[in-house]
């Protein structure tokens, strides 16, 4: 490899810069926005208890955040899970940073819902997944 090869490699615009890791506040804010959008009625989210059930970080920052909110029917819950790209302790892993939703019925079992993948973090920006 010559000096000019090194300069071409160093100035390659396709090379990624430092990885941007979303903050807890960014992720929680996006989850709140998604909850409001997916709710069929605005009042469905007002006054509901939203709890953070898992929040895990490493030296790079947040890698897992799980938020639970009551569903629209009595006894139902929805779980929003953010996982950063990669394999992390606690069994968290995902190909690509994103937010997924799991719907639970009154019996506590996961059940189908309108969507499961609600947002992807690409090129330092969030992209909400539309149906």
N, C-alpha and C positions, 0 to 999 in steps of 0.2 A: 504494500500500500504506500503510495507516495503522499507528499504533503498536500498536493492538490486534491487527491482522493479524500483525505481527511477533511479538508475544507468543504468539499461538496457534501460529505456525510454530515458534517456539523450544521450546514445551512439548509439541509433538506426540510422543506416545509411540511412534509408528510410525517415527520417525526413528532411524536407526542411530547408535550411539555409536562410540567408537574401535574400529577393527578389531582383533580379538584374533588374533595370529599364534602358532600353536603353536611351542614351542621344539624344538630338536633332541632334547633328552632326552624330551620328551613324545611326539614322533613315533617315536623309536627304541623307547621303551617300549611303545607301542601296536603297532608292527610285531612286537616280540618276543611280545607276547600273542597276536596273530593267528597267528604262526607256530606257537605251541603249540596253539592251537585247531584249526587246519587240519591238523595232523599227526595221522595215524591212530593213532600210538603215541607215548606220552610220551617214550620213549627215543630216538625219531627225531630230536629236536632236541638232546639232550644230547651235548656234545662236538663238535658240528658247527661248522665254521668259518662264522661270519657276518661278512661284510665290507661296509664302507661303500665303495661304488664312486664315488658322486657326492655331494657336499655343497656346495650353493650358497646364498649369502645376499646380500641387498642391504640398503639402509638400513632397511627395515621388519623384516628378520629372515630366517629360513629360507624359501626358496621352492622348493628341490628337494633331495630326499634319496633316494638309490637304495641299497638294501641287497640283497646277494646271499647266498643260503644254499643249501647242497646240498639237492637234492630227496631223496625217499625211495628212489628207485632209483639205483643206481650210475651216475654220469655225468650225471644230471639236475640242473638248477639252477632255483631260483625267484628271481625278481627282484621286490622290493617297491619301488614308486616313489611317493613323496610329492611332490605338486606343489601349491603354493599357487595360489588363484584368480588368473587373469590370464595375461598373456603376458610371458615373462621372457627374458633373454639365454640363449644356448645352446640355443634352440629349445624350451624348456619352456613349455607352455601348458596350461591346464585351465579349464573353466567350473565353478567351485566347487572348493574345497580338498578334497583327498581322497587316498586311498592305493589304488593298483591293483597287481595281481600279474600277472606274465607267467611262464609255465612254459616252460622250454627242455628239449628232449630231449638225448639223448647226442650227437646230431649238431650241437648248438648252435643248432638252429632253434626258433623259437617254436612251441609246440604248445598245443592246448586243455587246459583244466583245469576243475576244478569251478566256479570263479568268476574274474572279472577285477577287479571293483570291490569292494574289501573294507571300505572305511570312507569316510565323508563327514564333514566338519567344518562343522556348521551351528549358527548362533546361539551360537558360542563353546563348543560341546560336540561331542565325537566321537560318531558313530553308526555302529556296525558294521553292515554289510550282511549280512543273513541270507538264506540260500537260500529 
